[in-house]
Amino acid sequence: MNKINACAREFRLTVIEDAAHALGATYFGRKVGTLGDMACFSFYPRKTSAPGRGGMFTTQEPELAQRVRILSLHGISRDA
């Protein structure tokens, strides 16, 4: 992840971390799911955490969070 993040910074890319099978794992002392710009977790029954179907998206970036909210509603805002 360190090399991926360094490359992403150099080329101004966004890092989406796939943390589907990594719940609770760490990487150099940091929790998996906090290493990229955003992370995706899966709740499918065969995954580490299986509270049902679906998943979860996490980010520290408010703009990315808002964009994902809109995309999760197929591009429709709540006001529509």
Secondary structure, 3 states (H helix, E strand, C coil): CHHHHHHHHHCCCCCEEECCCCCCCEECCEECCCCCCEEEEECCCCCCCCCCCCEEEEECCHHHHHHHHHHHCCCCCCCC
